[in-house]
């Protein structure tokens, strides 16, 4: 993806990397931005609505409802290559709303 963005921008095309939700939440935005900037390509990042907030809105529920949840945790369910299973149990409990992104197991 990084090479494609740079290649198309160098052709003089305006490149839009459209991602669902907020591109700054558990995406590869940092890698793509660094690659584009290293190639001298200007970058503008436009925030979106992250999936957890959209899900709450879709359910007509607050993610931090008074007297129910005073903590909101956004975490990835996918670990790093050297530690493939994150400790998800520490991320949930009474008074917490937890949204796990990219969980596969």
C-alpha positions, 0 to 999 in steps of 0.5 A: 500500500505504501508503494502504491500511494507514493507511485500514484502521487508521483504521477501527479495524481491526488491520492486519497487513502480512504479507511473505515472509521478513524484512520488513527485508531488501530490502522497503519496510518503512521507507516503510510504517513512516514512513507509518503513524507519520506518521498516528499509527498504532503499528507493531510489526515482527516479524522473519522468516527471510530467504530466503537463510537459508531456502534454506541450511536447505532445502539443509541447508547453511551459508551460511558453511561453514568453509574454503569461505565466510567472507563472506555478502553479501545484496544487491539485484540491482535498482538505483535509478532513476538507476542501474538496473544494480548492480555485482554483480561486486564482491559475489562471489568466492572465499570468499563466499556471495552472495544476490541479491534481486529480480534481474530481469536 
